[in-house]
Amino acid sequence: MKRAVITVIGHDTVGILARIAGECAVHKVNVLEVTQSVLQDMFVMMMMADVTACDIPFAEFAEKMAAMGKEMGLSVQAMNEEIFNAMHTI
């Protein structure tokens, strides 16, 4: 299984989780786990997703997610789990 970490940060609005999960579904990306919080008016979410069946190259999927985030006024990043782990290992 190839997994990715998707992070979302920005001002809270209705439908963020639905839009992000919907775009995952369009590209056959299975959301495995979700954690989210609203800190005052800031929305923070992290998703673990299985990208094994993704119907487009992962780099293209990551670009689409970032573009969707920009359109929504959010920071959305999708990265390979190994890269995420390497970035956060001391």
Order of alpha helices (4+ residues) and beta strands (2+ residues): beta-alpha-beta-beta-alpha-beta-alpha
